[in-house]
Amino acid sequence: MIVRADTLPVNQNVLNLKRLIWLYFWLLIFEGALRKWFVPQLSTPLLVVRDPVVLLLYYFALREGMFPKDLLTKCTVCLAYLFAIGGLFEAVSGSANPLPVMLFGLRTDFLHLPLIFLIPKVLEEGDIRRIGWWFLVLAAPMALLMVLQFQAPPTDFLNIGVGEGTVQLGSALGKIRPPGTFSYISGPVAFYGAVSAFLFYGFFQKGIYSTGLLFLAGGGLLSALAVSGSRSALGAVISVAIACGIGLLVQPRMLGQSVKPLLVFGALLAVLGSTQFFNDGLSVTNTRLEAASANENTAERFLSGFFTPLTYVSDIPLLGRGLGFGTNAGAAITGGGQFSFGEGEWARVLNESGPVLGLLYLLLRMMIAAHLGWMSVRAVFSSGILALALFGACALNVVDGQFGQPTTLGFTVFGAGLCLAASRVLESATNESPAGQ
């Protein structure tokens, strides 16, 4: 007998866990707006505003006996202990790396990772779909805000950055890369990756979301991409599309449903193509993409983020150059510059933690991604495309995302948790039948 998760009795601890996951989601969407516009004087503490939520999640999970006990979570906890011991040994041996920086480094690398495996123990089928509904509902107003930011001057109130006197990253032709409610463009990149995953889910699974909602969200997605000026935003959506394409190869019976999203996006492009902001956005984005391609090959830049750090890993001290120092927050505490070890995540991890612990940590992240991929492909046979679409939205960030940026870390962990939840919860729901009761 298979019992659906949403038929089980729910106690107060489980309700608290669900509420905290929703709080994590809403803070992820709006913490940038708080830091930029509403309480900029609290921008620094708001940088880690989701950390207490995570700690409370772990507290209630431990009380309820729901804290994950899988192999990957155990590996995460053990590796965190090793990192802490290595950091303390550095401090005792006279390292100049301050304790707050080391603690922030531990927090960056490990605090949120177990949440990936806790989310599927808490969320039910209806919870996953409601979260998806909110992603789709927010897609159009988020895009409208991005269009207004795109049209406004770089110094406009809408385009202020986090911190006094800061502005948003430039794009081309005097325009900025609009961040929406987030601190910077990395937020919309991850947000619309998740939106596209639920869009494809809505297209391929009939009756999940209304056609009107899918049209509005699809229009928001295309509008945001047009004005984003971001290769990463386009890449995030392409990754989801590729993942869905793999799903069609694995389960060809869904091929007939692939016509609907093509028709919808074709119709939306025809409508949006007649608007001024859309054409202006495409012009700016194309100009930036051409300029970026002329300066560097996108594929080479992507691959170099993995392979370049490996070429000098033997030159890095055994315990690294200081846990947390490669994050912007750590650099600010120590007086260093942004991205002290470069923008690549592998470079940060290896330089901070050294060749042994650093490579073990990167291996852990690759193992998590491989597990998510395997579970997502399995889920295609029983529960459809959602888990694989969410895997497409989060997989690269699980392996290579800049965890020193809180928004990227949050979306990576939340998306991976939803991916695993979709592969488990929806599979159980689909497999339920009267004969099995």
WOHU-V947173 format. One record per backbone hydrogen bond with DSSP energy under -0.5 kcal/mol. CO is the residue of the C=O (numbers start at 1). NH is the residue of the N-H. If there is no record, write none. Layout:
# WOHU-V947173
((CO & NH) (CO & NH))
This chain:
# WOHU-V947173
((1 & 3) (2 & 4) (4 & 7) (5 & 8) (11 & 15) (12 & 16) (13 & 17) (14 & 18) (15 & 19) (16 & 20) (17 & 21) (18 & 22) (19 & 23) (20 & 24) (21 & 25) (22 & 26) (23 & 27) (24 & 28) (25 & 29) (26 & 30) (27 & 31) (30 & 34) (31 & 35) (32 & 36) (33 & 37) (33 & 38) (34 & 39) (39 & 42) (40 & 43) (42 & 46) (43 & 47) (44 & 47) (45 & 48) (46 & 49) (48 & 51) (48 & 52) (50 & 54) (51 & 55) (52 & 56) (53 & 57) (54 & 58) (55 & 59) (56 & 60) (57 & 61) (58 & 62) (59 & 63) (60 & 64) (61 & 65) (61 & 66) (61 & 67) (62 & 65) (70 & 74) (71 & 75) (72 & 76) (73 & 77) (74 & 78) (75 & 79) (76 & 80) (77 & 81) (78 & 82) (79 & 83) (80 & 84) (81 & 85) (82 & 86) (83 & 87) (84 & 88) (85 & 89) (86 & 90) (87 & 91) (88 & 92) (89 & 93) (90 & 95) (91 & 94) (96 & 98) (98 & 102) (99 & 103) (100 & 104) (101 & 105) (102 & 106) (103 & 107) (104 & 108) (105 & 109) (106 & 110) (106 & 111) (107 & 111) (107 & 112) (110 & 113) (110 & 114) (112 & 115) (113 & 116) (114 & 117) (114 & 118) (115 & 119) (116 & 120) (118 & 121) (118 & 122) (119 & 122) (119 & 123) (124 & 128) (125 & 129) (126 & 130) (127 & 131) (128 & 132) (129 & 133) (130 & 134) (131 & 135) (132 & 136) (133 & 137) (134 & 138) (135 & 139) (136 & 140) (137 & 141) (138 & 142) (139 & 143) (140 & 144) (141 & 145) (142 & 146) (143 & 147) (144 & 148) (145 & 149) (146 & 150) (147 & 151) (148 & 152) (153 & 156) (156 & 159) (157 & 160) (159 & 168) (161 & 163) (163 & 166) (166 & 161) (169 & 177) (172 & 175) (175 & 171) (176 & 178) (179 & 182) (184 & 187) (184 & 188) (185 & 189) (186 & 190) (187 & 191) (188 & 192) (189 & 193) (190 & 194) (191 & 195) (192 & 196) (193 & 197) (194 & 198) (195 & 199) (196 & 200) (197 & 201) (198 & 202) (199 & 203) (200 & 204) (201 & 205) (204 & 206) (205 & 208) (210 & 214) (211 & 215) (212 & 216) (213 & 217) (214 & 218) (215 & 219) (216 & 220) (217 & 221) (218 & 222) (219 & 223) (220 & 224) (221 & 225) (222 & 226) (223 & 227) (224 & 228) (225 & 229) (227 & 178) (230 & 234) (231 & 235) (232 & 236) (233 & 237) (234 & 238) (235 & 239) (236 & 240) (237 & 241) (238 & 242) (239 & 243) (240 & 244) (241 & 245) (242 & 246) (243 & 247) (244 & 248) (245 & 249) (246 & 250) (247 & 251) (251 & 254) (252 & 255) (254 & 257) (255 & 258) (256 & 259) (257 & 260) (257 & 261) (258 & 262) (259 & 263) (260 & 264) (261 & 265) (262 & 266) (263 & 267) (264 & 268) (265 & 269) (266 & 270) (267 & 271) (268 & 272) (269 & 273) (271 & 274) (272 & 275) (275 & 279) (276 & 280) (277 & 281) (278 & 282) (279 & 283) (280 & 284) (281 & 285) (282 & 286) (283 & 287) (284 & 288) (285 & 289) (286 & 290) (287 & 291) (288 & 292) (289 & 293) (290 & 294) (291 & 295) (292 & 296) (297 & 301) (298 & 302) (299 & 303) (300 & 304) (301 & 305) (302 & 305) (303 & 306) (303 & 307) (304 & 308) (304 & 309) (306 & 310) (307 & 311) (308 & 311) (308 & 312) (309 & 312) (312 & 315) (313 & 316) (317 & 320) (318 & 356) (322 & 325) (324 & 327) (327 & 331) (328 & 332) (329 & 333) (330 & 334) (331 & 335) (331 & 336) (339 & 342) (344 & 348) (345 & 349) (346 & 350) (347 & 351) (348 & 352) (349 & 353) (350 & 354) (351 & 321) (352 & 322) (354 & 358) (355 & 359) (356 & 360) (357 & 361) (358 & 362) (359 & 363) (360 & 364) (361 & 365) (362 & 366) (363 & 367) (364 & 368) (365 & 369) (366 & 370) (367 & 371) (368 & 372) (369 & 373) (370 & 374) (371 & 375) (372 & 376) (373 & 377) (374 & 378) (375 & 379) (376 & 380) (377 & 380) (377 & 381) (378 & 381) (378 & 382) (379 & 382) (379 & 383) (379 & 384) (380 & 384) (385 & 389) (386 & 390) (387 & 391) (388 & 392) (389 & 393) (390 & 394) (391 & 395) (394 & 398) (395 & 399) (396 & 400) (397 & 401) (400 & 345) (401 & 403) (402 & 405) (404 & 406) (405 & 409) (406 & 410) (407 & 411) (408 & 412) (409 & 413) (410 & 414) (411 & 415) (412 & 416) (413 & 417) (414 & 418) (415 & 419) (416 & 420) (417 & 421) (418 & 422) (419 & 423) (420 & 424) (421 & 425) (421 & 426) (422 & 426) (424 & 428) (425 & 429) (426 & 430) (427 & 431) (428 & 432) (433 & 436) (434 & 437))
